[in-house]
Each structure stands twice: as structure tokens, then as C-alpha cells.
């Protein structure tokens, strides 16, 4: 006796002799998939929403006990830099975390350069009374990354007196670049 499963598709004869082929299985509802499924290669997945996938992360971190300082009112290199090669449709999220010390009523300004061109916006950290160590983070987004190896670097300057950055009492300074697929 032949049992028909799902219309005229698979019969018990197909099941008995193991001749079920892909064409015999038209559609399987997600609710019918239960239990442990075999591992699959991600390249076989289709119809996934585009974008939002982290493609790579590069970083530069300074843990040293050495301090770098400047009283320059012009931007100088901070020693933080990272190089990345990305796809033309990606977006890059650039996060900078700095530990710094500034004089009373002073602050440290910092920015990110893509090659030799500053990305829009600057960040700063500082305070209005007495010298103290502090840390701050800022984030930039580059929506037009290059398919060639590109170096991003952090530059700093002082608005008032000598400012010091990098390491003090466990503070670290970091540049992290995350490539996100479009």
C-alpha cells in the first residue's frame, strides 16, 4: 500500500528504497525543523538580510608606562595608527579611547586622519580645575573606505599648556577600526 505524503510528492515506496531526491521535497516549513540539525557551510545560506556583518577588526593599543606629551596648538601624531584594506561598499567604525592628563583649565583635542585627510569632527577631553588623569572615547564613521591599504591615525593637540596622553595607573589608549558589510 503506497502512502502519499503531501499530495502527489513522496510515496512510501520512495522512502523504502531511499530514492528521495531534492526535487521530491518542494518546501519544508521552518516549524517542521526540530531536533539537532547537521552543521552547514554558511555559503549555502540564501535570502539573508544584507549588511551589518562585522567583516574584520584591526587595532593599535598602547600599554606602555611611557607618556607622550605636547604643548603644541597644532595637531601632531599621537603614535596610534592602524592600516586596513576594506571593500568599497563597507562602512568603517573608528573608535578612539585615550587616557590623558591635562593642566588646570586645559584640554587635549584629538582627531582621526584617513591617510593625510582628517575625518569630519574632533573630540576632546579635559577639565576646569587642577591636573588630573582621565579617559574618553569618541567614534567616527567612514562611509567611503578604500579598497587599497589605508592607514588611519590619531592626532592630538593642546589648547592650553602641556598635555600628556597614553598610560597612567592602568589607563590604555586604543584605536579600533571595525569594518561592517553594507
C-alpha positions as a printed Julia matrix, in Angstrom:
182×3 Matrix{Float64}:
  0.0    0.0    0.0
  1.52   3.3   -1.08
  1.11   6.23   1.27
  1.23   9.64  -0.35
  2.82  12.42   1.71
  1.95  15.97   0.71
 -0.14  15.47  -2.39
  1.46  13.57  -5.23
  5.02  14.13  -3.95
  6.79  11.45  -1.92
  5.34   7.97  -1.56
  6.24   5.26   0.91
  7.96   3.44  -1.97
 10.41   6.37  -2.29
 11.14   6.23   1.42
 11.61   2.46   1.47
 14.17   2.35  -1.32
 15.93   5.61  -0.32
 15.34   7.37  -3.62
 14.08  10.69  -2.28
 15.81  13.42  -4.27
 15.82  17.19  -3.83
 13.11  17.59  -6.46
 10.79  15.41  -4.32
 10.97  17.94  -1.46
  9.28  21.13  -2.63
  9.13  23.09   0.62
  9.76  22.46   4.3
  8.22  24.83   6.83
 10.63  26.15   9.45
  8.26  24.86  12.13
  8.93  21.3   10.87
 12.69  21.56  11.53
 13.28  20.26  15.03
 15.99  18.45  16.91
 19.69  18.57  16.17
 20.39  19.71  12.63
 23.66  18.97  10.85
 26.25  21.71  10.55
 26.15  23.55   7.24
 28.5   25.79   5.35
 27.4   29.44   5.71
 27.87  29.96   1.97
 24.8   27.77   1.4
 22.54  30.24   3.22
 20.41  32.43   0.96
 17.91  35.26   1.37
 19.68  36.67   4.42
 19.26  40.38   5.08
 22.21  42.35   3.76
 24.61  44.45   5.78
 25.53  44.66   9.4
 28.06  41.84   9.38
 31.43  42.5   11.01
 33.99  41.67   8.34
 37.22  42.49  10.22
 38.65  44.4   13.15
 42.12  45.99  13.37
 43.53  47.9   16.3
 46.52  49.61  17.84
 46.83  49.7   21.61
 49.43  51.35  23.85
 50.0   49.9   27.31
 53.43  51.36  27.9
 54.36  53.26  31.01
 55.89  55.93  28.78
 53.94  59.11  28.43
 53.76  61.3   25.37
 53.13  65.0   25.81
 52.72  68.19  23.84
 52.0   71.84  24.37
 51.57  72.37  20.63
 48.44  74.16  19.46
 48.83  72.35  16.11
 47.92  68.7   15.63
 50.77  66.17  15.94
 50.79  62.38  15.54
 49.87  60.52  18.73
 51.63  57.24  17.8
 48.24  55.44  17.44
 47.69  54.13  13.9
 46.18  51.12  12.11
 46.05  50.03   8.49
 43.06  48.33   6.89
 42.02  47.16   3.42
 38.24  47.03   3.01
 35.57  46.63   0.37
 34.19  49.72  -1.36
 30.66  49.06  -0.06
 31.61  48.65   3.61
 31.46  51.19   6.39
 34.27  51.61   8.91
 33.57  52.39  12.55
 36.63  54.06  14.07
 36.76  54.24  17.86
 39.47  56.07  19.75
 39.94  55.76  23.52
 42.57  57.95  25.16
 43.9   58.21  28.65
 45.31  61.7   29.25
 46.35  64.32  31.77
 45.84  68.0   31.18
 46.76  71.09  33.18
 44.19  73.16  35.03
 41.7   74.66  32.57
 43.31  72.77  29.7
 42.25  70.0   27.45
 43.53  67.64  24.8
 41.87  67.74  21.37
 42.12  64.74  19.09
 41.07  63.73  15.6
 41.42  60.84  13.13
 43.19  61.09   9.78
 42.49  58.81   6.83
 45.84  58.89   5.1
 46.58  62.61   5.31
 42.95  63.79   5.3
 41.14  64.47   8.61
 37.76  62.8    9.03
 34.98  65.22   9.98
 34.85  66.13  13.65
 37.2   66.41  16.59
 36.94  65.19  20.16
 38.46  66.48  23.36
 38.98  65.61  26.97
 39.84  67.88  29.81
 38.51  69.68  32.87
 38.4   73.03  34.57
 40.18  72.54  37.89
 43.55  71.04  38.82
 45.58  68.43  36.99
 44.03  65.03  36.76
 44.15  61.86  34.68
 41.04  60.96  32.76
 39.94  58.92  29.78
 37.48  59.47  26.99
 36.27  57.73  23.85
 34.97  59.06  20.55
 33.72  57.34  17.41
 33.93  58.25  13.73
 32.3   56.53  10.76
 33.96  56.4    7.36
 31.29  55.7    4.74
 33.72  55.73   1.8
 36.52  53.33   2.68
 39.24  52.45   0.19
 39.92  49.08  -1.39
 43.63  49.86  -1.04
 45.5   49.53   2.24
 44.72  52.75   4.12
 46.29  53.97   7.34
 44.17  55.75   9.93
 45.97  57.63  12.67
 45.12  59.71  15.69
 46.49  63.23  16.09
 46.41  65.37  19.23
 46.97  68.99  20.24
 46.72  71.16  23.34
 44.56  74.19  23.83
 46.37  75.35  26.98
 49.69  74.17  28.4
 51.31  70.75  28.37
 49.03  67.71  27.92
 50.1   64.1   28.34
 48.47  61.01  26.91
 48.66  57.19  27.0
 49.35  55.26  30.15
 48.89  56.16  33.8
 47.56  53.99  36.6
 46.32  51.34  34.18
 44.9   53.66  31.52
 45.36  52.49  27.95
 44.93  54.28  24.64
 43.41  52.41  21.72
 42.42  52.89  18.09
 39.94  50.24  16.88
 38.66  50.03  13.29
 35.71  47.74  12.6
 34.67  47.01   9.01
 30.93  46.44   8.69
 29.46  44.98   5.49
 26.91  47.1    3.67
